Each structure stands twice: as structure tokens, then as C-alpha cells.
Amino acid sequence: MLRRTLYSWACNKNAWGTEPREEWQSARNWLQRYTLPVSELEDPDVLRRGLDALCSKLDGNPAAAKTVKRKKAAINEVLGVPVERGYFAHNPLVGLRWVAPAVADEVDPDGVPNPAQVARLLTAVAAQPGRGPHLYGFFGCVYYATMRPAEVIHLRESQCRPFPCV
């Protein structure tokens, strides 16, 4: 309910001119009662607790390191508003010592399909009506040419040539 209230009303600029729905009113009241004042964000320990919370998903499991980095960047941008409005002289995140979780650059071999699995997958994809043949080429390029999806999307037939078999 809190999430829906925040997305649909509190953080929705188009809805600010209206009163919140009845079910959102209780969530708004709870937020007003239990939300820290903006001035508390000057306390480094409060900021660290907030940043540590970014490291967990809603279900309590650890969030991916890239997700944490993206959310921290968003928080950094959001803290520009209180600076702009004169609540802070500078962004309280600047100079804060906090270490984000490390990004795992390794690929788990158990998560990568073997050639036989890929061949079966591509055969099944090609058999799908409509976009099947298109996706056959797409996933084939991703696997066999180790291309990124964005690279495959922009690939043109004129850029392709037969691969010499050895």
C-alpha cells in the first residue's frame, strides 16, 4: 500500500492537486508519522542505514550490485532538491564513506547453456509462429557470435558474411 501510495499519489506530480484516495490516506498518515525529517539526512549514520537498505530487495534477498549502484545514483540526484531549496549547504552524500557491494563480473558456468541445449532452444524458437524466425536469428547471434542484444538489434544483413568452416 505504501508503494502504491508513493507511486500513484505522493510522487506523482499530476496527482498533487487532488486529495489521496481513502485507502492511500492511511498510508500517507503512516508516512507522516514515521518518516524522518529531511534534516536527519545530514547525519552520516542515517545516510549509511539508508544506503545499506538499498542493498536488499523487497523480499529481503540481496539486490544486485548494479541495482544498488543505480539506486545510489538516484538518491544522489534526489538529494540535489534539498540542496537547491536551501535545506543543506551541500549534498550530504558527497564525502560519505560507504562501500557498495562488489559487482560480480564472473559468469556462472552453470547458468550458461551448452551447445546441445542452445540447438534445441533455437529449434523451438524457430518453430514459433510470427516472430519465431526473427528470434531464431536474434538468439543465434547472441549465443554463437557472443553479441549483445543491442548489437543484434542494429545488425544489418549487409554486415553479415559466411563463416569459413575449419
Salt bridges, closest charged atoms under 4 A:
GLU23 OE2 - ARG21 NH1 3.74
ASP45 OD1 - ARG48 NH1 3.25
GLU151 OE2 - ARG148 NH1 3.45
